[in-house]
Structure formats: structure tokens, C-alpha cells
Amino acid sequence: MEENDWRLWDDSDCFRNEKFYFRKYKKSSERWDHEHCNFCWARISEYDDELNEGYCTVKDELWVCPQCFNDFKEKFNWEVVDDINLDKKIVMIHLKGVSKKY
């Protein structure tokens, strides 16, 4: 990966040290049927002709396609969490009063 990769933008460092889990995309509503990779803008959705899974932050704030994740994981020190860790985070988020379901 080059330092001037077209997928990087000025604020890309704000995603440093994030934790991700690999998941299949499920639309959150009838009006919101896809996400985009935050780097290459590939569509991630339930549609057959698009990516159907990717890496997502625990709070579902950031989606990264598998290619970009592999390209940038070392640069940004990303970590993949397993289902056990994810379950613990969901409980912690719930206990803090966050109502969004993860």
C-alpha cells in the first residue's frame, strides 16, 4: 500500500486502533438498505451483485470491505474481536443505557 493511496483521506487517522468484527450485512430498515466501505466506497448490502459482508465497528459506525481492511489493518492498528468479546461489549453498551441494538 502506498502512502498516497487514493482511498485515504485527511481524517483517516481518526479510525486508528478501532476494534472490528466480521459480519454479514443486514439492512436496518426499509429505507436504509446498504452501507459503503469508508475507504473505497464499495456498496455492502443484501443484494446478490454487491458485497454482502465486511468488517464493522462494534457500534456499527464504520464499515470496511475485506480488501480495504486487509490493506489498512496494520497502518491503523485494527483488531478483529471474536463473538465472545462482542457479546461482552453489547452487555456493557446496554448497561450504559444505549438503546441501539447491536
C-alpha positions as CSV (number, residue, x, y, z in Angstrom):
1,M,0.0,0.0,0.0
2,E,1.3,3.4,-0.9
3,E,1.2,6.4,1.5
4,N,-0.8,8.4,-1.1
5,D,-3.3,5.6,-1.7
6,W,-6.5,7.2,-3.3
7,R,-8.6,5.6,-0.6
8,L,-7.0,7.5,2.2
9,W,-8.3,10.9,3.2
10,D,-7.2,13.6,5.6
11,D,-9.2,12.3,8.6
12,S,-8.4,8.6,8.1
13,D,-6.3,8.5,11.3
14,C,-9.5,9.0,13.4
15,F,-10.1,5.3,12.8
16,R,-6.8,4.2,14.4
17,N,-6.9,1.4,17.0
18,E,-10.6,0.5,16.2
19,K,-12.0,-2.9,17.0
20,F,-14.0,-4.6,14.3
21,Y,-16.0,-7.8,13.8
22,F,-16.6,-9.5,10.6
23,R,-20.3,-9.8,9.8
24,K,-22.9,-10.3,7.2
25,Y,-24.8,-7.1,6.3
26,K,-28.5,-6.9,7.4
27,K,-30.5,-3.9,6.4
28,S,-31.5,-1.8,9.4
29,S,-34.8,-0.5,7.8
30,E,-36.7,-0.5,4.6
31,R,-35.3,2.9,3.8
32,W,-31.6,2.1,4.6
33,D,-30.6,-0.9,2.6
34,H,-26.8,-0.6,2.3
35,E,-23.6,0.8,3.7
36,H,-20.4,1.8,2.0
37,C,-16.8,0.9,2.7
38,N,-15.4,4.0,4.3
39,F,-12.4,3.8,2.2
40,C,-13.2,2.7,-1.4
41,W,-17.0,3.3,-1.2
42,A,-17.9,-0.2,-2.3
43,R,-21.5,-1.0,-1.5
44,I,-22.2,-3.5,1.2
45,S,-25.8,-4.8,1.2
46,E,-28.0,-7.9,1.0
47,Y,-28.1,-7.7,-2.9
48,D,-26.5,-10.5,-4.8
49,D,-24.5,-8.3,-7.1
50,E,-22.8,-6.4,-4.2
51,L,-20.6,-7.2,-1.2
52,N,-22.7,-8.9,1.4
53,E,-20.3,-8.9,4.4
54,G,-17.4,-6.8,5.7
55,Y,-15.8,-5.5,8.8
56,C,-17.8,-3.3,11.1
57,T,-17.0,-1.5,14.3
58,V,-18.9,-2.7,17.3
59,K,-21.1,0.4,17.3
60,D,-21.8,-0.1,13.5
61,E,-20.3,3.3,12.9
62,L,-17.8,2.3,10.3
63,W,-17.9,-0.4,7.6
64,V,-14.8,-1.5,5.7
65,C,-14.7,-4.0,2.8
66,P,-12.5,-7.1,3.2
67,Q,-9.9,-5.7,0.6
68,C,-9.5,-2.3,2.4
69,F,-9.5,-4.0,5.8
70,N,-6.6,-6.2,4.7
71,D,-4.8,-3.3,3.1
72,F,-5.1,-0.9,6.1
73,K,-5.3,-3.1,9.2
74,E,-1.6,-2.7,10.0
75,K,-1.5,1.0,9.2
76,F,-4.3,1.8,11.5
77,N,-3.6,-1.0,14.1
78,W,-7.1,-2.5,13.7
79,E,-8.1,-5.5,15.8
80,V,-10.8,-8.2,15.0
81,V,-12.8,-9.2,18.0
82,D,-14.4,-12.6,18.3
83,D,-18.1,-13.2,19.2
84,I,-17.4,-13.6,22.9
85,N,-15.8,-10.2,23.1
86,L,-18.6,-8.7,21.0
87,D,-21.2,-10.2,23.4
88,K,-19.4,-8.6,26.4
89,K,-19.4,-5.2,24.6
90,I,-23.1,-5.5,23.8
91,V,-23.8,-6.1,27.5
92,M,-21.6,-3.1,28.5
93,I,-23.3,-0.8,26.0
94,H,-26.7,-2.0,27.2
95,L,-25.8,-1.3,30.8
96,K,-24.7,2.2,29.9
97,G,-28.2,2.9,28.7
98,V,-27.6,2.9,25.0
99,S,-30.8,1.7,23.4
100,K,-29.5,0.8,19.9
101,K,-29.5,-2.9,19.3
102,Y,-26.1,-4.2,18.0
